[in-house]
Amino acid sequence: MPVKNRFAELLPEITEWRRDIHENPELLFDLPRTSAKVAGLLRDFGCDEVVEGMAGTGVVGVIRGKTDTAGRVIGLRADMDALPIIEATGLDYASKTPGKMHACGHDGHTAMLLGAAKYLAETRQFDGTAVVIFQPAEEGGGGGRVMVEEGLMERFGIHEVYGMHNSPGIPLGTFAIRPGPMMAAADQFEVVVTGKGGHAAKPHEGIDTTLVASHIVVALQQIASRNVDPLKQVVVSVCTFRTESEAHNVIPQKVLLRGTVRTLEAEVRDYVEGRFRAVVEGIAAAHGATTEIKYERGYPVTLNAPDNTDYAVAVAHSVSGSVDTSVAPLMGGEDFSYMLNARPGAYIFLGNGDTASLHHPAYNFDDNAIPFGSSWYAGMIEARMPAA
Ligand code: NI
């Protein structure tokens, strides 16, 4: 089962869908045009059921195979949302909306899954049911989580679920995957440090909040370097450091810190949160300052089940012959993790070649990846539910 010939024929059509979505990017849950286009195409393909409105603008299509002796149901997922970035590709199909851009290739994911849905609805060479899932709000908002909470898995009786993301830096047509953690848990924090403001020439009469917050920023880096086992992965990044005052002679009363914590294992995630609170509170207390900490759990670890990873590798191998199974996990977050928490499955990367990185204003999805991606999606259905 190499790249399916049908996808070579469908490539111009799928490319047209992709470029149309690229030209009309929408953000988060607010995807009226994109979801209407997806639902309309799924109906044109002859899907047995098309459900709109899950997580607001999510779309789900159901395609029944020629037979259904085993009663199996496999879910395939793509994300549809764009990013708040000003596009700098200069493409003739570049974003028509300044400040919104498909800079993560979700236009490509949506188009590739649409291509697979068209093929599967035409051929139906499988025993069971394929469910194609198009979710909003992957780039913040947790559209995947909302669909799971709204009963996606139960409503459609899904047993396994598979997802894909394009990956710049990996050769076009090469797949990359690993069993276990694939993407990180992404938590975020906000800390307000309160000292005692005053005249900058009389530091002894105040509590220098700027200095206390600086000590906290430095000490937080010791969680990764001194607390967590060096063989485990953790990232602590303080990204915002804002004092109340912009003056050169005022010790501010408050400093705001914001940032993110990334981990790959549940135990490490819990441990780092505990260390984070202890370090922030302890450093502040040592200086006579106080803190308010907001620590929010975000997307969980994207965890590939070992058996399902093997299935994904086998199909990827048959599609392209090029699969890297020793790829390192990424410390980015991905809300397909909620679907993988709900059902066993796997998440795979597909090479986008030597392009600008994801979320870069010059990034573009490579349409030559479409036959590989669509073949993999469709191949997962045919391989996991072979025709009776
Ligand atoms: Ni993405």
Residues whose N, C-alpha, C, O or C-beta is under 5 A from the ligand:
A	BS01	NI	C104
